[in-house]
């Protein structure tokens, strides 16, 4: 393979240029699914309910307006008139619609006060003609948002508003200098560690080409979720930089053994490919395991990143070697191999003092005495090895893994939004001022309205009101006792809660979607409603996250087990040793859990998005490091059958590429965090 790549290097570059141009032309054809509902399967209750609500009542997305000054009637009328004039607004439910806007609060029914008057303000619920992913609805939200800038005392928020603002802030934000800075830092680290100027740039060109081709080929999937679109670059970059680094360092090593650069590159390609094939397969399997999730995001995220890993692997052993060979003269002119940090006296002093920590290279490879005289040689002596392994296996590993599996996970959508979003901050204000965490609709199919028992409805409503955390339950019975004939109700009032064969109950909770309290509320509400209705659906952010949590808890456990089983099988085929494969897998999983535990100690809950992908990123990266180390150790051990000496040479040969890859991943994630 190596000789073929070297021979066809010019053709390979032309192929990648053409493929990249084609991929760019296809990129815009990939539909990005922006709503959170795109994560969920069609058959679950919240999605079915959303469709029923939309078809029966003609509304889907919603938002909240909160007027902090209850006495400022002029501002209320100006804003509410503007909002209702917009064609995308289905309704703006405020106190004026039921004819009680001018009545003092003390004379109002309790249900009206709870529905509209919150503390010292007025709460208005806006319903739109479409979902929050509808471009027309998002444009309408933007128009309302911009109109309200002249009214600083009016709060406009909700999940739909946060969706619009997050997209708007991304499109209109200034040039992401923080990301450019992280790229510059990574380039600086690579340049210092490789002691060359050109190869690090070629690494990025190779990765960028693989990324462009990967995203362009998503056209065959038709659509991907907004989360996949946002994370693909970071994930593909994070788990694949290793391949480029390993190839370059092996090429530098092979040049000292070969007669010319072409032969050295051919050998480097063959040896690197065999070394990283196993790691890339484990990474591929890790991401493909995500596709077995019931959540739809698992399918496109797993496929997209798995494709990305494959394209990067191929680019690292075809495009990158071709670029290096073609630009070799320029690379040689711009290297600075004579540079060393040890030339600086402070660093040299520190190195001399701590030199005993490293394995000294024995002049005689068969002399085992030198390798045992260092600190690490003593630590890894036969006797001490058993003690260290015992401590890790018996005490540390079970403790860390137990805590890692019991990390508290946050499923709140607002936790995934930038905290500087105005709508995010407004949501916190409404939660404090209006005691409103979320608005939930309960949709009940009613085949025959004449046979529908409003007494059962009232019993259900009475029980729902007793649930701790529900601040309001509104239903058709609020317009009259169940014994009052429906003919005495105004048609407009009936259609607020009953339309096209579906009854609606309106719930207001004190807790935001995705919290433990919100989940408990829906658990209790489900148990109550089952006593009175054979079929019902919760609709809203709380219900979608409720379904998401129930599915995700099973999904995350399933993909963790599946990925470990599949990776174990691959490791078994690579090393033909179940013990070796088990130890390697345990070490990598231990590092993942250790990371989660440290995060929990300092940051508390972890976002469900981070919990879903961190294992894949860290597993995909660290398994590369482990396999590179183990493969090189096997190669070195065959030279003299001296384990300590072989480890010494392995550390010397692999420390630099592993450190470079780890530092690049570190600064890449820091850049995205900014």
N, C-alpha and C positions, 0 to 999 in steps of 0.2 A: 504493500500500500504506500509506504513512504517514498519509494522510488517513482511510483506513478504520479504522486502529487508533485514531486520535485520536477518531473519531466513536463507536466501539463500546467505549471504554475500560471502562465500568462492566460491560458484558456479559462482556468478556474476563476481568476479575477474578473474576466469578461462575463462569465456566467453569473457571478454574484452581482455585478453591476446591473445586468439585465433583470435578474430576479428581484433586486431591490426596487428598481423603477416600476416593475409590474406590481409589486406588493404595495407601493405607495399609491398607485392608481386604484387599487382595490380597497384600500384602507377606509375611505369615506363611505363605502357601500355597506360596511358592517353596522348594523343597528345597535345602538347602546340602550339597553333597558334601564331606565332611571328610577323607577319606583321600587320601594322595598318589597312590594308584592311580587316582583319578578324573581325573588328568592324562593317563593313558596310554590309547592305543587298545586295544580288546578283543583284537585279533589278535596282539599281540606276545607273545613267549615268557614274560616274567615274569608277565603277567596270566593267560595260559593255565595256567602252572604253579601259580599261586596257587589257581586254581579246582580244578585237579586235586588239589592237596594237601589242599584243604579237603574235597572230596568223598570222596577215598580215605582220608584219615587223620582227617578230622573236626576239623581245627584250622587256624587261620589266623594271628591275631595272636599275638605272643610278647613276653616280657619276661624280664629277668634279675634274679636275686637273688644278692647276693654277701655271704657271711658273712665278715667280716674276722678273726674269732677262730675258728680251726679247732678249738680245744679246747672251745668253749662248746656242748656238746651239748644242754643244756637249752633255750637260745634257739633252736637249730636246730629241735628237735622242736616247740616251741610255735608257731613261725612256719609251718613246713611243714605242720603239722596244720591250722592255720587256712586256709592257702591251698588245700589240697586239699579242704576242706569246702565251698568255694564252688562253686555249680552251673555257673558260667560257665568254670571252670578245667577244661580237658581233662586236663592232666597237669602235674606239677611234677617234672621229672627231676632227682633228687639221688642221692647215693651210697647212701642207705639202700635205694633201690628194687632195687638189684642185690646186696643182702646183704653189702656190704663196708664199711659205715659204721664198724664198730668195729675193723676190721683196720688195723694201722699202715701208713702210706703206703709204707714201704720194702718191704713185702711185696705191694703191689698191682701188677697189670700196668700197663705203661706207658700203654696206651690209657685205663685208668680214671683214672690220675693226671692225664693231659692233659684228660680230659673233665670231671672234677669238682674236682680240687684245683689251685688256681692260686696260686702263691706261698705265702702264709700264710693263705689263705682258701679257702672252698668256693663254687663256682659252681653255681647251680641255674637251669635253664631252664624257664620257665613257658609253656605253650601254652594258648590260650583257644579256646572254642567259638564262633568268629566272627571277623570282621575288626575292625581297629582303629577303623573308623567305626561299628561296631555300638554303639548306646546302652547295651545291657546289658553289653557287654564294657568300655566306658569306665566305667560305674558300678562294675563289679567292680574295675577298676584303682584307682578312687578309694577303694574300701573297703580294699584292700590297702595303699594309700599311707597312709591315715589310721591303720590298725592299726599300721603300722611306725614311727609317730612315737615310740612308747615304746622303740624299739630303735635308738639313734643309731649303733650300729656296723654296722648292716645296710644295704646299698646296694640300692636298687630302681630300675631304669632300663631303657632301651630305647626304641625309636621310638614304641611304643604308649603308654608312660608319658609321653613328652614331648608326644604329641598330647593326652592327657588333661589334663596339667598346664597346657599353653598355653591350652586352653579354660577350665579352672577358674580360672586366674589372671586371664583376661580377664573372666569373669563375676563373680568375687569381688573384683576389684581396686577400690581406692577410686576415687571420682569423678575422671575424667581432667582434673584442673585444668590440666595442662600443655597439653592441647588447647584448653581454654577460654582459657588465657593466649595461645596463638598467635592465636586468633580476635580477642581484645581488641587485641593488637598490630597485627593487620591492619586492624582497624577504626580504630585510632588513626592509622595511616599514611594510610589513605584519607581520614579526616576532615581531617588536616593538609594533604594534597595537593589535595583537592577544596574545602577551606575551607567545608565544610558538614557538618552533623550527621546529617541524615536520609538523604540518598542512599546512603551506604555501607551503612546498615541495609537499605535497599531492595534493594541489590545482593545481599546475603545471602538475603533473602526470595525473590528471583527465582531464585537458584541453588538454594536449598533446595527450592523447588517443583519445579523441573526434575529435581532428584535424586530426590525422592519419586516423581514420576511414572515416572521411568526404572526405579527399583527395583521399583515395583509392576507395571509391564508385563513384568517378568521371568517373571511367572506363565505367559506364553505359551511360554517356553522350558522350563518344567517344573522345571528344576534348574540351578544354577550352582555352580562350585567355590568352596571357602572362600576361595581366594586372590582370585578375582574379587569376591566379596562384601566382602572386606577392602579391596581397592584401588580399587573403583569410585568411592567418594566423593572420594578424593585425586586420582585421575586426572581425573574430570569437573570438579572444582573447579579443578585446576591449569591445565587447557587452556582453560577457558571464562570465567574472570573477565575476560579481555581484552574480551569482547564488551560486557559491562555498562559497563566503563570507557570504551571507545571511544564508545559511544552517549551517555553522560553528557557527556563532553568536547565532542562534536560538538554536542549540544543547547545547551551553554553558549555555544559559538561562534555557532551559528545565531540565538540570541536577540538578538545585537547587530546582526543583519542583517534580522530579521523584525519585523513590526508587532505580533505577539502570540505568546504561548507555544505555542498550538496549531499555528500555522503553523511555528514554529521546530521543534517536535517532529516534525511531519510531514516536514519537510526533513531533520532529523537521522536519522530512521528510514530514509528512502530512501537517503541518502548512506552511512550506517553499514552498512546491509544490503548494499549493493553492494560496500562495502569489505571486509566480513568474510565475505561469501559464499564468496569464493575461499579464504580462510584456513580457514573451517570445512570446506569440501570437501576441502582437503588433509589436515586433521586427521581427518576421517571416513575418507578413503581410507587414511591411515596406520594407523588402528585396524582397518579392514576387512581390510587386508593380513594382519593377524595371524590371521584366520580360515582362511587357507590352510595353517596349520600342521597337521602330522600329529597333534601333541599336542592332546588334546581341550580343554585350557585355552584354546588359541588361539581356538576357536570362540566360547565364551561370553564370554571377556574382550573379544574384538574387537567382538562384537555389542552387549554391554552398554555399553561405553564409546562406541561409535559412536552408539547410541541416545541416550546421555547428552549427547553433543555436539549432536546434532540438537535435542533438547528444550531445551537451554540456549540455542541459537541462536534458536529460536522465542520462548522466554521473554524473551530480551534485547530483541527488537524488538516484543513485544506486551505482556507483563505488566509489565516494568520501565517502559516509557514511560507506561503507564496509571497505575501507582502514582505516578510522578513528577508527572504532570499533576494528579491528584486531590489530592496533598499539597503542591502547589506553594506555597501560602500559608505553610504550616508550614515548608517548606524555606527560603523567603525570610526568614522571621523568625529562623531559626537559623543563617544563614550568617555568615561573618566574612571576607568578601572583602578587607577592608582590611588583614588581618593579613599580615605578610611577615617572613620570617626575616632579611631584609636590614636590618630595623630594629635588629637586635642588632649592636652595633659590631664584635665579633670576626668575625662572619660577613660583614659588609659589607666589612671590611678584606681578608679572604681573597678575596671576590668581585672587588674592585677590582684586586687583584694578578694574578688569573688571568683577567681579562676578555678579555685578548688571545687566549685560546684559542678563543673562540667567534666565529662569523660575525657581524660587526656588520650591523645592518639598514640598508641603503642608503636614504637619503631619496628618491633617484631610482631606481626599480626598473630603469631601463635603464642606469644608471651602473654599470659592472662594476668600477670601480677600488676602491670601498670594500670590496667582498666579497673582493678579492684581498689586502688589506693585513693581514688577520688571520693568526695562526699557522696555523690550519687552512686558510685560503685559500692560503697558500704551500705547505703540505703537499700539497694537492690540485690544485696547478697542473699543467698538461699534462705537463711534464717529470718532476716528482716522482711523479705518479700512476703512470707507467709503471714507475719504479724500485720503488715500493711493491708494485704488483701483481706484478711479476716476482719479488720476494723471497718473497711469499706463495705464488704458484703454483709456483715452481721449487724452493724450499727448504722453507718451513714446512709447506705443505699436504701434500705427499707424506710428509714425516716424521711429521706428526701423524696422518694417516689410516692409515699403516702401523702405527704403534704402537697406534692405537685399535682396529684390526682384530686385533691380537695381544695384547690384554689377557688375562691369566690369569683364567679364570672358575672360581669354586668352585661345585660342585654338591652340597656337603654339606648335608644337611637340618638338622643342628644349627647350621649357620651362619645359618639363617633363623629359629632360635628365639631368644628372649631369653636372654642369657647368665646372667641371675640365676635361671633356672629350676633348682630343686633337681635334677631329673632330668638336666638338661644337665650340671651340675657332677658328678653321680654318674657319668655316662657317661665323663667325663674320668678319674675315679678308677679305674673298672673298666679302662679302657684302660691305665692305669699299673700297677695292682696285679695284674690278672688277665691282662694281655697279650691282651685280647679287644677287637677292633674291631667285629666283626659275626658273626652266625651265619647260615649259608646252607644251604638244603636243595637237593639235586639230585634231581629227580623223573624217573624213567625208566619209561616204559610197558613192561610185561612181559606180553605176551599169554598166554604159557604159562610158568608158573613152573618146570615140570619141564624145559623145554628151555633155560631161562636159564643162561648160562655164568657160574658164580661165579668161574671162573678168569679170564675177561675182566674181571670186576668187580675182582678182586684186582690185575690188571695196571694197571687204571685208577687204583685207590686208591694203588698204589705210586708211580705217576708224579705223582699229585696231591700226595702228601706232599713231593715234591722242589721244589715251587713255593715260591719265597721269599715269605713273607708268610702262608702257611697254617700255622697252629699245630696243627691237628688235622683228621684225616680219619677219620670213623667210618662203618662199614658193617656189613652182616649178617655178613661174614666175621670180624668181631671176636669173634663167639661160637663160631667154629670154622673150621678150615682148609677151603678149598674142596673138599678130598677127603673131608671128613667128610659123610656123608649128612645131608640136611636133617631126616630123621626123628629125629635125635638132639638137635635143638634144641628148647628150650622154646617153646611157642606164643606166649607173651608176648614173648619175645625176637625171634621172627620178625616179629610184628606191629609191633614198633618200627621195622623197616626195610622190611617188605613187607606190603602190604595192598590188597585189592580190585584186583589187577592192576597195582600200581605199586610199584617199588623206590625206596628213598630212600637217598641218601648225605648224610652230615652233615658240613659244613665249618665250621671256625672260623678266622677271619682275624685278623691283627694290626692291620688298618687299618679305619677307619670307612667307611661307605658314601659314595660320591661322590668319594673321593680318587683321585688318579692311580694310586696303588699298588693300590687296590681294582679299578680298571678293568683294570690290567695283569694282576692275578690272574685275573680272569674271562676275559680274552682267552686266557691260557695254559690255563686249565681247559677252555675251549671246544675248543681245538685238541686237547687230550688226549682228551676224551670222544668227540669225533667219530671217533676211530680205533676205538672199541669199541662205540658205540651209534648207531643211526640216528636216534633221537629222544630228546631229554632237555630238561629245563627247569630253570633256576635260579629259586629262590624266596627272597624276602627283600628287605630294603631295598637291599642292595648290587646285587641283580639288577635291581630296578626302576629304580634310579638309573643303572645300566649301560645299560639300554634307553633311559632318558630322555636320557642324555648323547648316545648315538649318534643319536637322532632330533633332539634339540635343536640339535646342531651343524649339521645340514642345514637344519632349520627356520629358525633364526635368520638364516642366510645367505640363505635363500629369501625371507623376509619383508622383509629389508633391501633386497634387490634389487627386489622387487615394489613396495614402498612408494615407492622412489625413482623407478621407472619410471612408476607411476600419478600421483605428485605432479608429475613433470615434464610429463606430458601435460596435467594440469589447468593448470599454470602456462603452458603453451604456448597453451592456449585463452584464458587471461586476458590475456596480454601479446602474443600473436601474434609472439613473437620467441624462437627457439630459443636464441640467445646469452643473452638476458636470463634465460630460465628456467633455463639451465644454471648461470649465475653465481649466481643466487639459491639454487638447490639446493646448489651446492658450498659456499657461505658457511654455510648452515644446518648441513649435514653436518659441515663443518669445526668448528663450535662444539660439536657433539655429541661428536666425536672428541677435541677439546681437553679437554672436561670429563672424559672417560674416562681420558685420559692423566694429567691432574692427580690424579685419584683413585688411579690406579695408583701414581704416584710416592709418595704419602703413606700409602696404605692397603693396597697389595699386591693380593691377589685381590679380585674383585668378585663378589657373589652372583649366581647365575644369574637370580634374580627381578629384581634391579636391572638386569642386562644386558638382560633381555627387555623391560622397560618404560621404561627411561630414555630410549631413543631416541624412543619414541612420545611421552612427556611433553615432552621438550625440543623435539623436532621440531614437535609440535603447538602449543607455545607460541611458539617463536621464529619459526616461519613466519608466525604472526599478526603479530608485530612487523615482520617484513620486508615483508610485503604491505601493512600499514598505511603504512609508510614509503614504499614504492615508489608505492603508489596516490596518496598525498598529494603526493609529489614530481612525479608526472606532472601532477597538477592545478595545482601551483604553477608548473611549468615552462611551461605553456601561457600564463601571464600575461605573461611578458617574454622567454622563450627564453634566459634567463640561468641556466646550470646552477648556478654557485656561489651566486648569490642565491636560487635556488629551493631549494637544499639548506639554506641558512640558514633560510628560512621553514619548511621541512619539519621541521627539527630543533626549532625553536621550537614548532611546532604538535603534534608527536608525542612529544616527549621526556617530557612529564608523564604521559600515559596509558600509555606503554610502561614507564616507570619504576615507576608505581603497580602495574601488572600484574605486573611482575617481582618487586617487593618482596612482593606478596601471595603469589605462588607460592613465593618463598623462605621466608617465615615459615610457610606451610602445610606445606612439607616439613620444616622444622625442628620444627614441632609434632608431626608424625607420627614423626619420628626420636626424639623424647623418649619 
